[in-house]
Amino acid sequence: MAGRIGYACKALGVPQTAQKSCIVKNATDELLIKITEHNLDVLENMIDYNIENNIKLFRISSGVIPFGSSSVNSTPWQDIFKERLLQIGNKINSSGMRVSMHPGQYTVLNSPSDFTVKNAAADLDYHADVLNSLNVDDKNKIILHIGGIYGDKKQAVLRFYEQYKRLTESIRKRLVIENDDRNYTIEDVLEIGEKLNIPVVFDTLHNKINPSNKFTKDLKWIEECAKTWQYKDGPQKIHYSQQDYSKKAGAHSNTISIVEFMKFYENIINRDLDIMLEVKDKNLSAVKCINCINKSDTNSEFEKEWGKYKFAVLEKSPEIFKEISDMFKSKENINPIEFYKFIESALAKNNTSKNSMNAAKCIWKYYFNSVPEYEETIFNKKINEYKNGNLSLTAVKNFLYRLSIKYKEDIILNSYYFIF
């Protein structure tokens, strides 16, 4: 079986996992320390969630330390939060999780601008500092694109060679490079990786948008990239995503189509590689893919999943809600692919006011039937305003969300009702 499956930066439907930031003019040392403390709480909550859900691959957000690579943040965060970072790192290490970081589009090593290159090196140094402070080994990587072309691709590549050699050893031992959807094909990146002895991450969607003509099959490129990964780097890593066909080329899909993913997975099932999903529903798709490849002998995992999805499915399609409910009533083992196909089909549907009202009323009936009368009056007023087109569905759901917090209705708070 292939290795770990993971997601990037943000966990959906998981309480207390919203990261904070601030604008430059408000960035006092006191506020930066307060935000960092909050963001480390968020990071630890996501690590705990990953452990609970058998997710062993995770990309840490670059914003975990606000203005981490900028002179705006002069706080000695590595010292202030040393023990906290080690505590989080211990959870990562003891669980067998592998983490990574991915600097943004402005971290460009091969820019002709000395200012840009200096900032890029500082940003890479910051990312290495975060991983070093967590005390995770060199198999936990920093992913980087090659950069721009600037009218002369050959010179741009030569600048990358030059600037890479100037990076600190702390950065170089963690750095891996990835093909992009505009400038550098996987063939280009492999040539650079082989010359500099840098592991190469193959991105499936980028290769579809910006392909090399040398090979046409993903598997062949995966095999070629595997040659760049040494034991010290850990298992080979790839990025997997699917196109959102309603948007421009390269836009990630809202969710991973499980049928499409399983076709891809069948070709790599016997390879020791880690798969980072790049998808808008983040951890939801990661759990979906993990559950489908693990093929549990019991329905317990799917009952847990259904508990999170059911209100969202009910809101979108009462018919599919009934179909899935009947699957569980049969007492037979759930077919994971069929289960998720039903969910995908439901969530792809547009809301209707009738279905949305019925779902909201259903939640009210089961969880808020004994609240004070004035709150029921407010709820009924909001439902009527929504029915008459004078209030948004978001406002109705926000009211239910606030009540869920007030009355500690964890079943609703931990569900996906509020994120679709």
C-alpha positions as CSV (number, residue, x, y, z in Angstrom):
1,M,0.0,0.0,0.0
2,A,1.2,3.5,-0.7
3,G,2.2,5.7,2.2
4,R,0.5,8.5,4.0
5,I,-2.3,10.7,2.7
6,G,-2.7,14.3,4.0
7,Y,-4.0,17.8,3.5
8,A,-2.7,21.4,3.7
9,C,-2.9,24.0,6.4
10,K,-6.5,24.2,7.5
11,A,-8.9,21.7,9.1
12,L,-12.6,22.2,8.2
13,G,-15.4,21.4,10.7
14,V,-12.9,21.1,13.6
15,P,-13.6,23.5,16.4
16,Q,-10.8,25.9,17.5
17,T,-8.7,25.6,14.4
18,A,-9.0,29.1,12.9
19,Q,-5.6,30.8,12.7
20,K,-5.3,34.6,13.4
21,S,-3.2,37.3,11.8
22,C,-3.0,41.1,11.9
23,I,-2.0,44.0,9.7
24,V,1.4,45.7,9.9
25,K,0.2,48.9,11.6
26,N,-1.2,46.8,14.5
27,A,1.8,44.5,14.8
28,T,3.0,45.3,18.3
29,D,5.2,42.8,20.1
30,E,2.4,42.2,22.6
31,L,-0.1,41.4,19.8
32,L,2.3,39.3,17.8
33,I,3.1,37.1,20.9
34,K,-0.6,36.8,21.6
35,I,-1.4,35.8,18.0
36,T,1.5,33.3,18.0
37,E,0.2,31.7,21.2
38,H,-3.2,31.4,19.6
39,N,-1.9,29.9,16.4
40,L,0.2,27.4,18.2
41,D,-3.0,26.3,20.1
42,V,-4.6,26.0,16.6
43,L,-1.7,24.0,15.3
44,E,-1.8,21.6,18.2
45,N,-5.6,21.1,17.9
46,M,-5.1,20.2,14.2
47,I,-2.3,17.8,15.1
48,D,-4.5,16.2,17.7
49,Y,-7.3,15.9,15.1
50,N,-4.9,14.4,12.6
51,I,-3.8,11.8,15.1
52,E,-7.4,10.9,16.0
53,N,-8.3,10.5,12.4
54,N,-5.2,8.5,11.3
55,I,-3.9,11.4,9.1
56,K,-0.1,11.2,9.0
57,L,0.7,13.8,6.4
58,F,0.1,17.5,7.1
59,R,1.3,20.9,5.7
60,I,1.8,23.5,8.4
61,S,0.6,27.0,7.4
62,S,3.3,29.6,6.7
63,G,1.3,32.0,8.8
64,V,1.7,30.1,12.1
65,I,4.1,32.8,13.3
66,P,2.7,36.2,12.1
67,F,5.3,38.1,10.0
68,G,7.7,35.3,10.8
69,S,10.2,36.2,8.1
70,S,9.8,39.9,8.3
71,S,11.5,42.6,10.4
72,V,8.0,43.5,11.4
73,N,8.2,40.6,13.9
74,S,11.3,41.1,16.1
75,T,10.1,39.0,18.9
76,P,12.3,36.0,19.9
77,W,9.5,33.6,19.3
78,Q,11.8,30.6,19.1
79,D,12.8,31.2,22.7
80,I,9.5,32.4,24.0
81,F,7.7,29.4,22.7
82,K,10.5,26.9,22.8
83,E,8.8,24.4,25.1
84,R,5.5,24.7,23.4
85,L,7.0,24.1,20.0
86,L,8.8,21.0,21.3
87,Q,5.6,19.7,22.9
88,I,3.8,20.0,19.5
89,G,6.8,18.4,17.8
90,N,6.8,15.5,20.2
91,K,3.2,14.7,19.2
92,I,4.2,14.9,15.5
93,N,7.2,12.6,16.1
94,S,5.5,10.1,18.4
95,S,2.5,9.7,16.0
96,G,4.6,9.0,12.9
97,M,3.3,12.1,11.3
98,R,5.2,13.8,8.6
99,V,4.8,17.6,8.2
100,S,5.9,20.1,5.6
101,M,5.7,23.8,4.8
102,H,5.2,25.6,1.5
103,P,6.3,29.2,1.1
104,G,4.0,31.4,-1.0
105,Q,4.3,32.8,-4.5
106,Y,6.5,35.7,-3.5
107,T,9.3,33.5,-2.2
108,V,11.3,33.5,-5.5
109,L,14.9,32.5,-5.5
110,N,15.6,33.1,-9.1
111,S,14.4,36.7,-9.4
112,P,16.7,39.2,-11.0
113,S,15.9,41.5,-8.1
114,D,18.4,41.3,-5.2
115,F,15.7,42.6,-2.9
116,T,13.3,39.8,-3.8
117,V,16.1,37.1,-3.5
118,K,17.1,38.4,-0.1
119,N,13.5,38.3,1.1
120,A,13.1,34.8,-0.3
121,A,16.2,33.5,1.5
122,A,14.9,35.1,4.7
123,D,11.5,33.4,4.2
124,L,13.1,30.0,3.7
125,D,15.2,30.6,6.8
126,Y,12.0,31.3,8.7
127,H,10.3,28.1,7.5
128,A,13.4,26.1,8.4
129,D,13.4,27.7,11.9
130,V,9.8,26.6,12.5
131,L,10.6,22.9,11.5
132,N,13.8,23.0,13.5
133,S,12.0,24.4,16.6
134,L,9.5,21.5,16.3
135,N,12.5,19.2,16.4
136,V,11.2,17.2,13.4
137,D,13.9,15.5,11.3
138,D,15.0,16.4,7.8
139,K,12.3,14.1,6.2
140,N,9.9,17.0,7.1
141,K,10.3,19.2,4.0
142,I,10.0,22.7,2.7
143,I,8.5,22.7,-0.8
144,L,9.5,25.4,-3.3
145,H,8.7,26.3,-6.9
146,I,11.6,27.3,-9.2
147,G,10.2,30.8,-9.9
148,G,9.8,33.0,-12.9
149,I,11.3,33.0,-16.4
150,Y,11.9,36.8,-16.8
151,G,12.3,36.6,-20.5
152,D,15.2,34.2,-20.4
153,K,14.6,30.8,-19.0
154,K,18.2,29.6,-19.2
155,Q,19.4,32.6,-17.2
156,A,16.6,32.2,-14.7
157,V,17.7,28.6,-14.1
158,L,21.3,29.6,-13.7
159,R,20.2,32.2,-11.1
160,F,18.4,29.4,-9.2
161,Y,21.5,27.3,-9.2
162,E,23.5,30.2,-7.9
163,Q,21.1,31.3,-5.2
164,Y,20.4,27.7,-4.0
165,K,24.1,27.2,-3.3
166,R,24.1,30.3,-1.1
167,L,21.3,29.0,1.1
168,T,22.2,27.7,4.6
169,E,22.6,24.0,5.2
170,S,19.6,24.2,7.5
171,I,17.5,25.1,4.5
172,R,19.1,23.0,1.8
173,K,18.7,19.7,3.8
174,R,14.9,20.3,3.9
175,L,14.3,21.9,0.5
176,V,12.4,20.0,-2.2
177,I,11.3,21.5,-5.6
178,E,8.0,21.1,-7.5
179,N,6.8,21.6,-11.0
180,D,4.3,24.5,-11.6
181,D,1.4,25.2,-13.9
182,R,3.1,28.0,-15.9
183,N,6.8,28.1,-16.1
184,Y,8.6,24.9,-15.2
185,T,7.5,21.5,-16.3
186,I,8.3,18.4,-14.4
187,E,11.0,17.7,-16.9
188,D,12.6,21.1,-16.2
189,V,12.4,20.6,-12.5
190,L,13.9,17.1,-12.7
191,E,16.9,18.5,-14.6
192,I,17.4,21.1,-11.9
193,G,16.9,18.5,-9.1
194,E,19.3,16.1,-10.5
195,K,22.0,18.8,-11.0
196,L,21.7,20.1,-7.5
197,N,20.8,16.8,-5.8
198,I,17.4,18.1,-4.6
199,P,14.3,15.8,-4.2
200,V,11.5,16.6,-6.7
201,V,7.8,16.6,-5.9
202,F,5.6,15.7,-8.8
203,D,2.3,17.7,-8.9
204,T,-0.3,15.9,-10.9
205,L,-2.6,18.8,-11.8
206,H,0.3,21.1,-12.6
207,N,1.6,18.5,-15.0
208,K,-1.8,18.4,-16.8
209,I,-1.8,22.1,-17.2
210,N,1.9,22.5,-18.0
211,P,2.9,19.2,-19.4
212,S,6.2,17.9,-20.7
213,N,6.0,15.9,-24.0
214,K,8.6,13.4,-22.9
215,F,6.1,11.1,-21.0
216,T,2.3,11.2,-20.9
217,K,1.6,9.0,-17.9
218,D,1.7,10.2,-14.3
219,L,3.3,6.9,-13.2
220,K,6.3,7.4,-15.4
221,W,7.0,10.8,-13.9
222,I,6.5,9.4,-10.4
223,E,9.1,6.8,-11.2
224,E,11.5,9.4,-12.5
225,C,11.0,11.7,-9.5
226,A,11.6,8.7,-7.2
227,K,15.2,8.6,-8.3
228,T,15.8,12.0,-6.7
229,W,14.7,10.9,-3.2
230,Q,17.3,9.4,-0.9
231,Y,16.8,7.5,2.4
232,K,17.6,10.6,4.4
233,D,14.8,12.5,2.6
234,G,12.1,10.0,3.7
235,P,9.5,8.5,1.3
236,Q,8.9,10.1,-2.0
237,K,6.1,12.8,-1.9
238,I,3.7,13.9,-4.5
239,H,0.9,16.4,-4.8
240,Y,-2.4,15.2,-6.0
241,S,-5.3,17.4,-7.0
242,Q,-8.3,17.5,-9.4
243,Q,-9.4,20.3,-11.7
244,D,-12.5,22.4,-10.8
245,Y,-14.0,22.5,-14.3
246,S,-16.1,25.5,-13.6
247,K,-13.0,27.7,-13.1
248,K,-9.8,28.5,-14.8
249,A,-7.2,25.8,-15.6
250,G,-5.3,24.8,-12.4
251,A,-8.1,25.7,-10.0
252,H,-8.4,23.0,-7.3
253,S,-11.7,21.1,-7.0
254,N,-14.0,21.5,-4.0
255,T,-13.6,17.9,-3.1
256,I,-11.7,14.9,-4.4
257,S,-13.8,12.7,-6.6
258,I,-13.3,9.3,-5.0
259,V,-13.8,7.3,-8.2
260,E,-11.1,9.4,-10.0
261,F,-8.8,9.1,-7.0
262,M,-9.1,5.4,-6.7
263,K,-8.3,4.9,-10.4
264,F,-5.1,6.9,-9.8
265,Y,-4.3,5.1,-6.6
266,E,-4.6,1.6,-8.2
267,N,-1.5,2.5,-10.3
268,I,0.7,3.5,-7.2
269,I,-0.7,1.1,-4.6
270,N,2.6,-0.8,-4.2
271,R,4.8,2.3,-4.0
272,D,6.1,3.8,-0.8
273,L,5.2,7.4,-1.4
274,D,3.2,10.1,0.4
275,I,0.3,11.9,-1.2
276,M,-0.5,15.4,-0.3
277,L,-4.0,16.3,-1.4
278,E,-4.5,19.9,-2.6
279,V,-8.3,20.4,-2.4
280,K,-10.7,23.0,-1.0
281,D,-12.3,20.7,1.5
282,K,-8.9,19.8,3.0
283,N,-9.2,17.2,5.7
284,L,-12.6,16.0,4.6
285,S,-11.1,14.6,1.4
286,A,-8.1,13.2,3.3
287,V,-10.4,11.2,5.6
288,K,-12.5,10.1,2.6
289,C,-9.4,8.8,0.7
290,I,-7.9,7.1,3.8
291,N,-11.2,5.4,4.6
292,C,-11.5,4.1,1.0
293,I,-8.1,2.6,0.8
294,N,-8.1,1.1,4.3
295,K,-11.3,-0.9,3.7
296,S,-12.5,-1.3,7.3
297,D,-14.2,-4.5,8.3
298,T,-16.7,-2.7,10.4
299,N,-19.1,0.2,9.8
300,S,-17.9,2.2,12.8
301,E,-15.7,4.6,10.8
302,F,-18.5,5.3,8.4
303,E,-21.1,5.8,11.1
304,K,-18.7,8.4,12.5
305,E,-18.4,10.0,9.1
306,W,-22.2,9.9,8.5
307,G,-22.8,11.7,11.8
308,K,-20.7,14.6,10.5
309,Y,-22.1,14.7,7.0
310,K,-25.8,13.9,7.6
311,F,-27.2,17.4,8.3
312,A,-25.4,18.8,5.2
313,V,-26.7,16.0,3.1
314,L,-30.2,16.4,4.4
315,E,-30.1,20.1,3.5
316,K,-29.0,19.3,0.0
317,S,-30.9,16.2,-0.8
318,P,-33.5,14.4,1.4
319,E,-33.6,11.6,-1.2
320,I,-29.9,10.9,-0.9
321,F,-30.1,11.3,2.9
322,K,-32.7,8.4,2.9
323,E,-30.5,6.3,0.5
324,I,-27.5,6.6,2.9
325,S,-29.7,6.0,6.0
326,D,-31.0,2.8,4.4
327,M,-27.4,1.6,3.8
328,F,-26.8,1.6,7.6
329,K,-30.2,0.0,8.4
330,S,-29.3,-3.0,6.2
331,K,-26.5,-4.0,8.7
332,E,-24.3,-5.0,5.8
333,N,-20.7,-3.7,5.5
334,I,-20.7,-0.3,4.0
335,N,-19.1,0.0,0.5
336,P,-16.9,3.1,1.2
337,I,-16.7,4.2,-2.4
338,E,-20.5,4.0,-2.9
339,F,-21.0,5.8,0.5
340,Y,-18.8,8.7,-0.6
341,K,-20.2,8.8,-4.1
342,F,-23.6,9.4,-2.5
343,I,-22.2,12.2,-0.4
344,E,-20.4,13.8,-3.3
345,S,-23.6,13.7,-5.3
346,A,-25.6,15.3,-2.6
347,L,-23.2,18.1,-1.8
348,A,-22.9,19.0,-5.5
349,K,-26.6,19.9,-5.6
350,N,-27.8,23.5,-5.2
351,N,-29.7,24.5,-2.1
352,T,-33.5,24.9,-2.3
353,S,-35.3,27.0,0.3
354,K,-37.6,24.0,1.1
355,N,-34.7,21.6,1.8
356,S,-32.8,24.2,3.8
357,M,-35.8,25.0,6.0
358,N,-36.5,21.4,6.6
359,A,-32.9,20.7,7.6
360,A,-32.9,23.7,10.0
361,K,-36.2,22.6,11.5
362,C,-34.9,19.1,11.9
363,I,-31.9,20.3,13.8
364,W,-34.1,22.5,16.0
365,K,-36.5,19.6,16.8
366,Y,-33.7,17.3,18.0
367,Y,-31.4,19.7,19.8
368,F,-33.2,22.9,20.7
369,N,-36.7,21.8,21.5
370,S,-36.4,22.6,25.2
371,V,-34.7,26.0,25.0
372,P,-36.5,29.1,26.3
373,E,-39.6,30.1,24.4
374,Y,-38.1,33.4,23.3
375,E,-35.3,31.7,21.4
376,E,-37.9,29.5,19.6
377,T,-39.8,32.6,18.7
378,I,-36.6,34.1,17.2
379,F,-35.9,30.9,15.3
380,N,-39.4,30.8,13.8
381,K,-39.2,34.5,12.8
382,K,-35.9,33.9,11.1
383,I,-37.3,30.8,9.2
384,N,-40.3,32.9,8.0
385,E,-38.0,35.7,6.9
386,Y,-35.8,33.3,5.0
387,K,-38.9,31.7,3.4
388,N,-40.1,35.1,2.3
389,G,-36.7,36.0,0.9
390,N,-36.0,38.7,3.5
391,L,-33.1,36.8,5.3
392,S,-30.2,34.8,4.0
393,L,-29.7,31.1,4.8
394,T,-26.3,32.1,6.3
395,A,-28.1,34.2,8.9
396,V,-30.3,31.3,9.9
397,K,-27.4,29.0,10.2
398,N,-25.4,31.5,12.2
399,F,-28.2,31.7,14.7
400,L,-28.1,27.9,15.0
401,Y,-24.4,28.0,15.3
402,R,-24.5,30.5,18.2
403,L,-27.1,28.3,20.0
404,S,-24.9,25.2,19.5
405,I,-22.1,27.0,21.2
406,K,-24.3,28.3,24.0
407,Y,-25.8,24.9,24.7
408,K,-22.6,22.9,23.9
409,E,-24.3,20.8,21.2
410,D,-21.0,19.1,20.1
411,I,-22.8,16.8,17.6
412,I,-23.8,19.9,15.6
413,L,-20.6,21.8,16.2
414,N,-18.5,18.8,15.0
415,S,-20.7,18.3,12.0
416,Y,-20.2,19.7,8.5
417,Y,-23.6,21.5,8.5
418,F,-22.0,24.9,8.9
419,I,-19.3,24.6,6.3
420,F,-21.4,23.8,3.2
